[in-house]
Amino acid sequence: MEEDKDIIREKIENLRKQIEKHRTLYYEENAPLISDYEYDLLEKELKELEEKYPQFASKKSPTEVVGGTVSKGFSPVVHPSPLLSLENVYSEGEMNDWLIRLKKVVERDDLEFVGELKFDGLSVALFYENGQLIRAATRGDGTAGEDVTQNALHIKDVPKEISFKNGNLVVRGEIYMPIKEFKEFNEKREEEGLEVFANPRNAASGSLRQIDPSVTAQRPLSLFVYQIMVCSSEIPPTHFECLNLLRQWGFPVDSFSRILKNGKEIADFYSEMVTLKASFPYDADGIVIKLNSIELQNRAGSTARSPRWAIAYKFPPEQAKTKIKDIVVQVGRTGALTPVAILDPVKIGGVIVSRVSLHNEDEIKRKDVRVNDTVLVERAGGVIPYLVRVFPEERPDDSKNFVFPDTCPVCGGRIHKSEDEAIKRCSNKNCKAQLKEAIRHFASRESMDISGLGKILVDKLVESGKLNSISDIYFLKEKELSEIDRMGAKSAKNLIEEIEKSKKRAYARILYALGIRMVGVETAKILAEKFHSIDLLKKASEEDLIKIEGIGPKVSKEIIEFFRIEENIKLIDRLKEAGLTLEGTKKTEGPLKGLTFVITGTLSKTTRVRAKEIIEELGGKVSDSVTKETNFLVVGAEPGSKFEKAKKLNIKIISENEFYELIFQKE
Ligand SMILES: [Zn+2]
C-alpha cells in the first residue's frame, strides 16, 4: 500500500512537471509540442488523481493556477477581477454532469443558459474611461497581465472610442487571427524563412505580444468581446442582454450566441456548431455555456482557477495518427527550399491529408521527425495540416534521419542560407522550379487572374521551353499552344483571350503579381498609391520607402533589391512592351466616396477580388468585417456569418444584382 502511494505521488509530480513544460511552450514561446487535446488530457488525468488522493493536492499545482505569466518587457497590469480560465468537457455525459453539479450549487432547477462560440485566440481585458480606450492587457497569470495598450491601438477591430461615456468600463474579449489571414501570413513567413505558427491562436498571441507595436500593426488581428467585467453604471440582469449592450456600445460581438433552456438545447447547439465549424472565418475550438442570470453567476462563484457558472464544451479534435512515407524538398517562388513529409493518406475532419509541410531543417530537428515515423497530424484552424508530434515509442528500426540535400533538388543549383533565416534557398536565378512558381503566382487569382494557366500547363510550358520568363506569357502564340499535349484549339484560343484580358489589370495588381519578396496584396496597394508608376518606384531610395506608413525596413530592402537585379528590369520592360499599364490613376475621389462595403458569399457574375477593385476604383472602401461603419453588405450565394451580423446591426443588405444597379447608377 505504501509503495503504491509512492508510485502515485511520483506520477502526480511527473504530470505536474510535464504540464508546466507544455504551458511554457504554449504561453511563452507560442510553439507547442503537443496538441491542445493531448494537453487537456494530461490536465484531466492530474485533476482526477488529485481528487482521488487529496493528500497530494497542492495550491501550486497547475490545476489550481491559471496558465501563463507576465513576460519581461511588458509592464504588468493588475486586473480588476481575475481573468479565469474555463473548465473543459468533451462529451454530452460530462456536460450533463456539470449541469447537475451547477443546479446543486445554485439550488435551482430552472436554469437558463447562453451558448457562445469559444474563439481560439488570446484573452484580453480592455479598459475604457468615459468612452476612451485607456489600457489593454493580456490575461497573464489571471491576476495580472501584460500592458499591450500600444499594440491594441493598432488593431482595427479594437474600438478606441465607444458610446458608453459614463465612467469606467472594463470588458473581456479575445484577440484572434482569422483563418484566411493566418494561412496567408504563415505562407508568407515560410517563404521568408521565418518561423511559422502552429495555429491561428499562437499567431495571434505572438503578434499581440510584440515589444514593438509597429510589428503588431502589420499583423491581421481581429477581436470579439464577450463579457463586461466592470462598469460604472448598472448593467442588465442577464448575460445575453449584456452582449447586446456591448454591441450597441460599438464592440464586435459574435452573432452566434443564443439562449439555451436545457441540456437538450445545449446538445443541439453543440451539434449545429460542429457542423458549421468548417465555414467559420475564424478558429473556434468549442462552445462556451454560461449561466444567463448574472445574479446566479455570482451565487455560483468560482474556484481559484475557473468560474463554476461557465464551461467550455470542446469540439472533437481534428487530428489523426499516420506514418511518414518520405520527406521531400519543395522549391518555392523565391527559391526557398521547404521539406515536406509525404504521409500515408489519412482522413482528418472530412478531408484526405497526404502531405504536411515540415517548414525547415530546424523544425525537423526540434520535433525529431524521421522517415517511417508514426506522427500525429492536426488541421490547424481546421484548414492547414500541421505535424503536432512524433511517437518515438512507436519508432521502427528502419526509421531514417532526414538529410537535407546539398544542392537544389530540381536544378542542381547551389544552396545558400543567410544568417538571419531558418530557411535554405536555391541560388540559381534560372532554376526551373522557381520560374514555375513565379509564373503560377503571376497568373493566380489574386494576381493577374489568368484562368486556364494552371499548374500542369505551366509545368508543360516551362519544360518545353515555351516559357523562359514571366513576360513570355504575353508573347505566346495560339498555334504554339495548340501543339501542347492535350491542349485543343478551343482551349488555346480561350487562353490567349484570357491572357489578353489580363493586360488590363490595375497597376497595384501587377505590382503584387511581380512577386517582389514581402510585398503582399496590401503592400502593393500602398506602393501603387504612393508611387504612381513603376518607374517612380524604381527610383525610390530605401529612406523614401521606410517613411511610408505600412512599409517596414525589411520590405524596403527587398524592393531595392528587386530593382537591382537586371532580369527584373528586363521583365518590366517586356511587360510594358506587351501593353501592360505599369502606372495608376489616383482614385480616392469617386461616386462611392465615403461608402464602406462588405461582401459575403459567392458572387455569380464576378469574383470577390474584382468586385473589390470596382468599388475601390469608384472611390469606395471594402472592409472584411461588418461593423457599424458598414454602409452596404453585398450578399452572394451561401453567405457567411456576416449576413446575420449585418441584420443585427441594421446594415443595408443588397443582392449582387442590386450592387450592379448601384454602381452603374454611380458610374
Ligand atoms: Zn533550383
Boltz pocket constraint, residues with backbone or C-beta under 6 A from the ligand:
constraints:
  - pocket:
      binder: B
      contacts: [[A, 331], [A, 408], [A, 409], [A, 410], [A, 411], [A, 412], [A, 413], [A, 426], [A, 427], [A, 428], [A, 431], [A, 432], [A, 433], [A, 434]]
      max_distance: 6.0
